[in-house]
Amino acid sequence: MNTKQAFLIFSLIAGLTVLAGMASAQSQDYRYHWAPSPDADLQGNQLPSAVGYQVWMREDAEAPRLVATVLADTTYILTVQAGVVARLRVCGVAGDGATSEMSAWSDPVYFESENRSGETVPSTASLRGNYPNPFNPQTVIRYGVPEDVTPGLTIRLEIFTIAGRRVRTLEVNRTPGWHDVIWDGTDTNGRTLATGMYVSRFVVGDKVATGKMTMLK
């Protein structure tokens, strides 16, 4: 049997729940739920029943890896480490071992550690490389706010096209130290932007830091 004909592409991962009481400063558990693989194709032809599902995980820009095979269930609890952008996708497995096509990747999950050892407050406006990069559809931008921030001092984090057109201004934390913000690849009006290179620009008073990001589709 042709593996690609064994199943339809089934529904995207349908639910995500943060499990209260199962978090620490360095990790967080998330419960994923997905729709089961269908029993028939669009023409009504019977498809093999899924006896289980392979669960694949991707962290930052690393290659996807198989983390579990779930039997007779459509849920999985994924442990995500602090400071890591994680995504999950699944595929059905038939009794003869044939696999379906993969679901689409889930939306990314990310949280910042409450305690980041070894990090010092930057002396000026600072940007670290966004991750993942290249990215699709979201990326984390890490920016540093210096100690000498006074009330009313201009602080902005903006996204520009490579041609210099500003497309988005992101909300920032004015507290001195390092902070993370997720950019979802959309402009100010919520429209998804085109594939290409973009520039992040972080301004604190008269100090400016920039970085380059590439969005792929």
C-alpha positions as CSV (number, residue, x, y, z in Angstrom):
1,M,0.0,0.0,0.0
2,N,1.3,3.4,-0.9
3,T,2.0,5.2,2.4
4,K,0.7,8.5,1.2
5,Q,-2.6,6.9,0.3
6,A,-3.1,5.2,3.6
7,F,-4.7,8.2,5.3
8,L,-5.9,11.6,4.5
9,I,-4.2,14.5,6.1
10,F,-6.2,14.8,9.2
11,S,-7.2,17.8,11.2
12,L,-4.7,20.2,12.7
13,I,-3.9,19.8,16.4
14,A,-7.1,21.1,17.9
15,G,-6.4,21.9,21.4
16,L,-3.7,23.1,23.8
17,T,-3.9,23.3,27.5
18,V,-1.2,24.5,29.9
19,L,-1.3,22.1,32.8
20,A,-1.5,24.0,36.1
21,G,0.6,22.8,38.9
22,M,3.1,21.1,36.6
23,A,5.4,24.0,35.9
24,S,8.8,25.0,37.2
25,A,11.1,27.9,36.4
26,Q,12.7,25.8,33.8
27,S,10.0,23.7,32.2
28,Q,6.2,23.7,31.5
29,D,3.9,20.9,30.5
30,Y,1.3,21.3,27.7
31,R,-1.5,19.0,26.9
32,Y,-2.2,18.6,23.1
33,H,-5.3,17.2,21.6
34,W,-5.9,16.4,17.9
35,A,-8.8,15.1,15.8
36,P,-8.5,11.4,14.9
37,S,-7.5,10.3,11.4
38,P,-10.7,10.0,9.2
39,D,-12.2,6.6,8.3
40,A,-12.9,7.5,4.7
41,D,-11.5,9.8,2.0
42,L,-13.5,12.6,0.2
43,Q,-14.9,10.1,-2.3
44,G,-16.2,7.9,0.5
45,N,-13.6,5.2,0.1
46,Q,-12.7,3.3,3.3
47,L,-9.3,4.1,4.8
48,P,-7.3,2.0,7.2
49,S,-8.0,2.7,10.8
50,A,-5.3,4.4,12.9
51,V,-4.2,2.2,15.8
52,G,-1.9,5.0,17.1
53,Y,-0.2,8.2,16.3
54,Q,3.5,9.3,16.1
55,V,4.2,12.5,17.9
56,W,7.0,14.7,16.4
57,M,8.5,17.7,18.1
58,R,10.6,20.6,16.8
59,E,12.6,22.9,19.0
60,D,13.8,26.2,17.7
61,A,15.3,25.6,14.2
62,E,16.5,22.1,14.9
63,A,15.4,19.1,12.8
64,P,12.1,17.4,13.9
65,R,12.4,14.3,16.1
66,L,10.0,11.6,17.1
67,V,9.3,11.9,20.8
68,A,6.5,9.3,21.3
69,T,4.0,6.9,19.8
70,V,0.6,7.2,21.3
71,L,-1.7,4.2,21.2
72,A,-5.6,4.4,21.3
73,D,-5.5,8.1,22.2
74,T,-5.4,11.5,20.6
75,T,-3.7,13.4,23.4
76,Y,-0.1,14.0,24.4
77,I,1.6,15.9,27.2
78,L,4.7,17.7,25.9
79,T,7.3,19.1,28.3
80,V,8.8,22.3,27.0
81,Q,12.0,23.9,28.4
82,A,12.3,27.5,29.2
83,G,13.6,29.7,26.4
84,V,12.8,27.2,23.7
85,V,10.2,27.6,20.9
86,A,8.5,24.3,20.6
87,R,6.0,22.9,18.0
88,L,4.3,19.5,17.7
89,R,2.8,17.5,14.9
90,V,1.4,14.0,14.5
91,C,0.7,11.3,11.9
92,G,-1.5,8.3,12.1
93,V,-0.1,4.7,12.1
94,A,-2.1,1.8,10.7
95,G,-2.0,-1.8,11.9
96,D,0.4,-2.8,9.2
97,G,2.8,0.1,10.1
98,A,1.8,2.4,7.2
99,T,1.8,6.1,8.2
100,S,-0.4,9.0,7.2
101,E,0.8,12.3,6.0
102,M,1.8,14.6,8.8
103,S,-0.6,17.1,10.3
104,A,0.5,20.8,10.1
105,W,2.7,22.0,12.8
106,S,0.9,23.3,15.9
107,D,1.2,26.9,16.9
108,P,4.5,27.5,18.8
109,V,4.7,27.5,22.6
110,Y,7.3,29.5,24.5
111,F,7.8,30.8,28.0
112,E,10.6,32.7,29.6
113,S,12.5,31.4,32.6
114,E,11.9,33.3,35.8
115,N,15.5,33.0,36.7
116,R,18.2,33.4,34.0
117,S,21.5,32.8,35.6
118,G,24.6,34.5,34.2
119,E,22.7,37.3,32.5
120,T,23.6,40.9,33.3
121,V,21.7,44.0,32.5
122,P,23.0,45.4,29.3
123,S,24.7,48.8,29.2
124,T,22.9,50.0,26.1
125,A,20.0,49.0,23.8
126,S,20.7,45.4,22.8
127,L,19.3,42.8,20.5
128,R,20.2,39.1,20.4
129,G,19.6,36.9,17.4
130,N,15.9,35.9,17.0
131,Y,15.1,32.3,17.1
132,P,14.2,30.3,15.1
133,N,15.7,32.1,12.1
134,P,14.6,31.5,9.4
135,F,11.2,31.2,10.9
136,N,7.6,30.2,10.0
137,P,5.2,31.4,11.2
138,Q,6.6,33.0,14.4
139,T,9.9,33.9,16.0
140,V,11.1,35.1,19.4
141,I,13.0,38.4,19.6
142,R,15.2,38.9,22.6
143,Y,16.0,42.5,23.6
144,G,17.9,44.1,26.4
145,V,16.9,47.2,28.3
146,P,19.7,49.1,30.0
147,E,19.8,50.2,33.6
148,D,19.6,53.9,33.1
149,V,16.0,54.1,31.7
150,T,14.2,57.1,32.9
151,P,10.4,57.7,32.8
152,G,9.4,59.1,29.4
153,L,12.5,57.9,27.7
154,T,11.6,56.5,24.2
155,I,11.7,52.7,24.0
156,R,10.5,51.0,20.8
157,L,10.8,47.6,19.1
158,E,9.9,47.8,15.4
159,I,9.9,45.6,12.4
160,F,10.8,46.9,9.0
161,T,11.0,45.5,5.5
162,I,14.5,45.3,4.0
163,A,13.5,48.3,1.9
164,G,12.9,50.4,5.1
165,R,9.1,50.3,5.4
166,R,7.9,49.9,9.0
167,V,5.3,47.1,9.2
168,R,4.9,46.5,13.0
169,T,5.6,48.0,16.4
170,L,5.8,45.4,19.2
171,E,5.0,45.9,22.8
172,V,8.0,46.1,25.1
173,N,8.9,45.7,28.7
174,R,10.7,48.8,30.1
175,T,12.2,47.0,33.1
176,P,16.0,46.9,32.9
177,G,17.2,43.4,31.8
178,W,16.6,40.9,29.0
179,H,13.1,40.3,27.7
180,D,11.5,38.2,25.0
181,V,8.6,39.0,22.6
182,I,7.1,36.8,19.9
183,W,6.5,38.2,16.4
184,D,3.9,36.3,14.4
185,G,4.9,37.6,11.0
186,T,2.0,40.0,10.7
187,D,1.8,43.7,10.2
188,T,0.0,46.3,12.2
189,N,-3.4,45.3,10.7
190,G,-2.9,41.6,11.4
191,R,-2.1,40.7,7.8
192,T,0.5,38.0,7.2
193,L,3.5,39.4,5.5
194,A,5.3,38.0,2.5
195,T,8.3,35.7,2.6
196,G,11.5,37.6,2.8
197,M,14.0,39.4,5.0
198,Y,12.9,41.8,7.7
199,V,14.8,44.1,10.1
200,S,14.2,44.4,13.8
201,R,15.1,47.8,15.3
202,F,15.2,48.4,19.1
203,V,15.5,52.0,20.2
204,V,16.2,53.2,23.7
205,G,16.6,57.0,23.7
206,D,19.3,57.8,21.2
207,K,20.7,54.2,21.2
208,V,19.7,51.8,18.4
209,A,20.3,48.1,17.9
210,T,19.2,46.2,14.8
211,G,18.9,42.6,13.6
212,K,17.9,40.7,10.5
213,M,15.3,38.0,10.3
214,T,14.1,35.8,7.4
215,M,10.5,34.6,7.2
216,L,9.9,31.5,5.0
217,K,6.6,29.9,3.9
